[in-house]
């Protein structure tokens, strides 16, 4: 006998509907007014809920910001790894994974700039834990790619795969911020810059065997 799935209760539907109104109001106000100029009271008023109700969903404004973005970020993370070409060289897989990240943040650059700014010291609250767990999952997936490249001999370093994954993610994090700093971020130039930095990481800084030692540029300092 096949059991019918339980439909959400009226209370659950009301809670989901309020959350949707709060999310839409917060997103609209953050983009229109800016993060600093928007208050929780403004969001509650526009969503048509009491301030106490809003606090039942998020403990503060930063937590609310990530409440409205965490679902999208988690979906983007999963899609990025699922759609990466399986047999491509490591650098191509990395660029294609982070292409999804750039596309995601490029859709609403004003909101994305707020998100990337606020997550720098984001450590408290339930949405913070959820965000950190998502980032840890991304780092773990990157480490898997690094280990596979080590096993195949594509990269020769025996350094810890998790440390390499962290370095890869750090390069991406710096590049996506630099890219979003432009008035109108263009995807392909942003990915080209990311590719250059990944190539530098993967190739390393050691000279090729037998290559002449490059000249040392004189210091430009006044000393």
FENVENFEN-V831212 format. One record per residue. N is the residue number from 0. RES is the residue in one small letter. PHI is phi in radians with two decimals (999 if undefined). Layout:
# FENVENFEN-V831212
n=(N/N)
res=(RES/RES)
phi=(PHI/PHI)
This chain:
# FENVENFEN-V831212
n=(0/1/2/3/4/5/6/7/8/9/10/11/12/13/14/15/16/17/18/19/20/21/22/23/24/25/26/27/28/29/30/31/32/33/34/35/36/37/38/39/40/41/42/43/44/45/46/47/48/49/50/51/52/53/54/55/56/57/58/59/60/61/62/63/64/65/66/67/68/69/70/71/72/73/74/75/76/77/78/79/80/81/82/83/84/85/86/87/88/89/90/91/92/93/94/95/96/97/98/99/100/101/102/103/104/105/106/107/108/109/110/111/112/113/114/115/116/117/118/119/120/121/122/123/124/125/126/127/128/129/130/131/132/133/134/135/136/137/138/139/140/141/142/143/144/145/146/147/148/149/150/151/152/153/154/155/156/157/158/159/160/161/162/163/164/165/166/167/168/169/170/171/172/173/174/175/176/177/178/179/180/181/182/183/184/185/186/187/188/189/190/191/192/193/194/195/196/197/198/199/200/201/202/203/204/205/206/207/208/209/210/211/212/213/214/215/216/217/218/219/220/221/222)
res=(x/x/x/x/x/x/x/x/x/x/x/x/x/x/x/x/x/x/x/x/x/x/x/x/x/x/x/x/x/x/x/x/x/x/x/x/x/x/x/x/x/x/x/x/x/x/x/x/x/x/x/x/x/x/x/x/x/x/x/x/x/x/x/x/x/x/x/x/x/x/x/x/x/x/x/x/x/x/x/x/x/x/x/x/x/x/x/x/x/x/x/x/x/x/x/x/x/x/x/x/x/x/x/x/x/x/x/x/x/x/x/x/x/x/x/x/x/x/x/x/x/x/x/x/x/x/x/x/x/x/x/x/x/x/x/x/x/x/x/x/x/x/x/x/x/x/x/x/x/x/x/x/x/x/x/x/x/x/x/x/x/x/x/x/x/x/x/x/x/x/x/x/x/x/x/x/x/x/x/x/x/x/x/x/x/x/x/x/x/x/x/x/x/x/x/x/x/x/x/x/x/x/x/x/x/x/x/x/x/x/x/x/x/x/x/x/x/x/x/x/x/x/x)
phi=(999/-1.53/-1.44/-1.37/-1.16/-1.28/-1.33/-1.09/-1.26/-1.06/-1.10/-1.16/-1.14/-1.10/-1.13/-1.15/-1.18/-1.13/-1.07/-1.12/-1.14/-1.10/-1.09/-1.10/-1.13/-1.10/-1.05/-1.09/-1.27/-1.06/-1.28/-1.33/-1.71/1.73/-1.15/-1.15/-1.43/-1.65/-1.86/-1.09/-1.12/-1.05/-1.14/-1.06/-1.12/-1.21/-1.39/1.30/-2.26/-1.32/-1.10/-1.10/-1.09/-1.05/-1.19/-1.33/-1.79/-2.57/-1.41/-2.77/-1.17/-1.15/-1.10/-1.15/-0.97/-1.42/-1.08/-1.42/-1.98/-1.06/-1.01/-1.15/-1.14/-1.11/-1.15/-1.13/-1.03/-1.10/-1.15/-1.03/-1.34/-1.16/-1.67/-1.19/-1.10/-1.21/-1.78/-1.33/-1.00/-0.94/-1.09/-1.22/-1.12/-1.11/-1.09/-1.21/-1.08/-1.36/-1.01/-1.10/-1.15/-1.09/-1.04/-1.07/-1.27/-1.36/-1.18/-2.30/-1.05/-1.12/-1.18/-1.11/-1.08/-1.11/-1.04/-1.17/-1.20/-1.33/-1.35/-0.98/-2.06/-1.56/-2.37/-1.99/1.79/-1.09/-1.25/-1.13/-1.07/-1.10/-1.13/-1.11/-1.09/-1.14/-1.17/-1.10/-1.14/-1.10/-1.08/-1.14/-1.16/-1.12/-1.09/-1.07/-1.11/-1.11/-1.07/-1.10/-1.20/-1.18/-1.13/-1.42/1.48/-1.14/-2.14/-1.71/-1.27/-1.73/-1.06/-1.03/-1.08/-1.21/-1.18/-1.13/-1.05/-1.11/-1.16/-1.03/-1.14/-1.14/-1.09/-1.01/-1.05/-1.19/-1.21/-1.21/-1.20/-1.06/-1.13/-1.25/-1.23/-1.28/-1.08/-2.34/-1.06/-1.86/-1.08/-1.12/-1.06/-1.13/-1.24/-1.12/-1.13/-1.09/-1.06/-1.03/-1.26/-1.14/-1.10/-1.09/-1.11/-1.21/-1.25/1.43/-1.89/-1.27/-1.22/-1.16/-1.08/1.52/-1.33/-1.19/-1.22/-1.20/-1.16/-1.56/-1.24/-1.17/-1.13/-1.66/-1.24/-1.40/1.06)
